[in-house]
């Protein structure tokens, strides 16, 4: 094992990870510290530790996913868990069985952790109330995506050395973004100043209650920012057009080389993916030296290992096996 040998620091007592809204600053710091320890595992010739040996992890993705699903599966495998992918398109859910009944039947087979992505906000919270197994939220509707929020924060701290006092802009489709909400909760709890940027039709009115600033002018706020997180326009969640056209959106809110030259030279650029190149971000920026987009993906593996380690209770096991 990495720096979390034997027993991780005390402080994690939760069965589930449902969102960053409910976590304390200390719990977020603990997950980030554990993730730093697990980073080293991916550099080994044999990329495996025995922390979850004997545990059974099920992934239930009712919505499509590439990065998050693969990252959770690799994280489980690297911790020696048994992994089962639950194919929702071929399950009893398509026959009208309720989500709770489906999950309870899976649990009856002896699973330890259920990782779920669902289009309905609150679906993981509902299952957590009915299951003894741990539930990890891999994205629920437009509510939260806690592991993405954690890996974003981890990546920012890795590059900048701190979160406290940083000015962070989250740009784009705030209304439909679960990533934006998790980022806001986590960054604010660690002391960052967050500004959400986008057209008024894509920023919900109550968002200021979360302690963020709101701007509809990217050019006005960009020079002040230390970090910018560019969000994808989620056309699949929009029931009607919320801006005139994609070219118009890109002109006003897209991050391109010309706009980037007006920012701080050490501006850090994030994107949760998948990217719409040429819409919210141009290839020269996405692939440029200030971008840490691929680093986010790499860090996501260590963060999800840390989450599985703690919700499984492995950190409480006396004499947890070394790597």
C-alpha positions, 0 to 999 in steps of 0.5 A: 500500500502507499502512505495509507499503510495499516490504518488511514487517519481517523475521520471517515465513518460514512457507509456511502459517498453520495455528494460533496454537499454533505461532507465536511472539510476534514472528510474531503481532506482525508479523501484527497490525502488518501488519493495522494497515497494511491497515486504511486500504485499506477506507476508500478509494474504490477498495478495492484494492492490487496486493500479490497481483496474479497470485496465485490463491487458492482457498477450500475450505469443507467446513463452512458459513461466512458471515463467514470465507468472505466476509472471505477472498474480500474480502481476496483481491479487495482485494489483486488476487488471482484468487479461485476458490470450490471448491464441495465439495458438488458436487466429487469429495469426494462421490464418495469422492475423498480430501481430499489427492487433491482438493487436489493436483488443484486445486494442479495447476491452478496455485494459490498459496494454499488456504484451507480449513475442515474439520470434521476437526481437523488437516485443514489440517496434513495438506494443508500437508504434501502441497502446495507451495501455501500453506495457510491454516486457516479453522477445523478441527474443534474445534482452531483458528481462527487468523485469528479469534484474530488478529482478536479480539486485534487488536480488543482491542488497538485498543480497550484499547491493549494485551494485556499484563496484561489479564484476559480471560474466554472464556465458553461452549462451550469444549469444541467451540470452535476460537476459544477455543483460538486466542484462548488461544494468542494472548492468553497469548503476548501476556501476557493472563490468560485465564479460561475460564467455563462449565458443567463439561460444556462445559470439557475437563479438560486446558484448564488445561494451556494456562495458563488459569484455570477457573471455573464461576461467571460472576458470580464472575469478571465484575467482575474482567474487562477483556474478555469473549468470549461463545461460541455453544453449538455444538449441531451438534457436541454428540452429547448434551445437555450442560446441562438447557436453553437457558433454564437455560444463559442464566440462568447463563452468558448476558450480559444487561443486569442482569449487565453492570451488575455488570461494569467500566464499560469492559468490552469485549464480543466474540463470534465469531458467529454469535450466538444472541441471547437465549441467550449474549447479549441484544440490548441487550448485543450492540448496546450501547456496550461491544460491538465485535462488528461491529468484529471483523468489520471488523478481520477483513478487514485481518487476513486481508489481512495473513495472505495477504500474508505466506504468499504471500511478497509481503513478501519481494518486492524492490520490492513495488508500491505502491498 
